[in-house]
Amino acid sequence: MVETWNRFCATGHDTDFQAEPDTMGAVCQPPYFAIPLYPGGPNTKGGLRANARREVLDWDDTPIPRLYAAGEICSVFQFVYQGGGNLAECIVFGRIAGLNAAAEVPRVMAQDSTAT
Ligand SMILES: Cc1cc2nc3c(=O)[nH]c(=O)nc-3n(C[C@H](O)[C@H](O)[C@H](O)COP(=O)(O)OP(=O)(O)OC[C@H]3O[C@@H](n4cnc5c(N)ncnc54)[C@H](O)[C@@H]3O)c2cc1C
């Protein structure tokens, strides 16, 4: 395999994967190091649906009380990969979800007020 690659580099023509000649460099100077690589994706997306307040929605698009979400599990981009948008939405919608969740009346206090 290395011999094949080096031959491609010498001719500047990768007949296996059509690498750009400008990017090709022969493997000829040991020592060599290797790491295992696996195909994967930076995003799963999908998952929960949430409204602008970041309240998680049920199947009927009705907010589920007291349940908020932000980040990749309820991405506003849904199944479209928008480069660089993930961390931005974590920050923006994490803040919105956090503020709205913090504004909820704690359950104990809510129960107390209905008891009186
Ligand atoms: C290789 C790579 C490159 C990327 N590059 C970019 C980029 O350039 N720009 C960009 O915007 N985005 C990028 N992303 C995507 C971005 O990093 C993610 O979308 C983002 O970090 C998701 O944040 P999150 O808080 O939603 O989820 P996560 O960061 O996955 O956080 C979820 C957390 O929940 C924890 N958890 C899971 N299960 C439980 C449980 N049962 N109990 C308690 N905790 C639990 C996990 O340990 C984790 O800490 C990249 C992602 C990868 C993998």
The ligand as a Gaussian input file, in Angstrom:
#p B3LYP/6-31G(d) Opt

LIG

0 1
 C      -15.399000      16.034000      16.160000
 C      -16.455000      17.092000      16.349000
 C      -16.264000      18.364000      15.832000
 C      -17.218000      19.340000      16.010000
 N      -16.994000      20.599000      15.528000
 C      -17.885000      21.570000      15.735000
 C      -17.620000      22.912000      15.299000
 O      -16.587000      23.225000      14.721000
 N      -18.567000      23.848000      15.534000
 C      -19.740000      23.555000      16.166000
 O      -20.562000      24.448000      16.354000
 N      -20.012000      22.306000      16.589000
 C      -19.114000      21.318000      16.407000
 N      -19.372000      20.038000      16.840000
 C      -20.679000      19.758000      17.437000
 C      -20.739000      20.262000      18.874000
 O      -19.535000      19.939000      19.541000
 C      -21.924000      19.565000      19.566000
 O      -23.107000      19.776000      18.823000
 C      -22.127000      20.143000      20.956000
 O      -20.962000      19.991000      21.733000
 C      -23.286000      19.435000      21.608000
 O      -23.412000      19.950000      22.910000
 P      -24.538000      19.410000      23.840000
 O      -24.364000      20.120000      25.139000
 O      -25.864000      19.507000      23.171000
 O      -24.241000      17.846000      23.980000
 P      -22.963000      17.144000      24.601000
 O      -21.753000      18.018000      24.495000
 O      -22.945000      15.785000      23.972000
 O      -23.320000      17.063000      26.146000
 C      -24.165000      16.070000      26.643000
 C      -23.665000      15.736000      28.025000
 O      -24.604000      14.899000      28.672000
 C      -23.889000      13.904000      29.358000
 N      -24.796000      12.791000      29.568000
 C      -25.206000      11.870000      28.674000
 N      -26.042000      10.993000      29.245000
 C      -26.173000      11.377000      30.533000
 C      -26.914000      10.887000      31.620000
 N      -27.711000       9.824000      31.526000
 N      -26.802000      11.529000      32.802000
 C      -26.033000      12.619000      32.919000
 N      -25.307000      13.148000      31.908000
 C      -25.387000      12.523000      30.734000
 C      -22.710000      13.588000      28.489000
 O      -21.678000      12.996000      29.233000
 C      -22.326000      14.989000      28.004000
 O      -21.428000      15.627000      28.857000
 C      -18.412000      19.045000      16.701000
 C      -18.598000      17.768000      17.234000
 C      -17.634000      16.802000      17.068000
 C      -17.849000      15.438000      17.690000

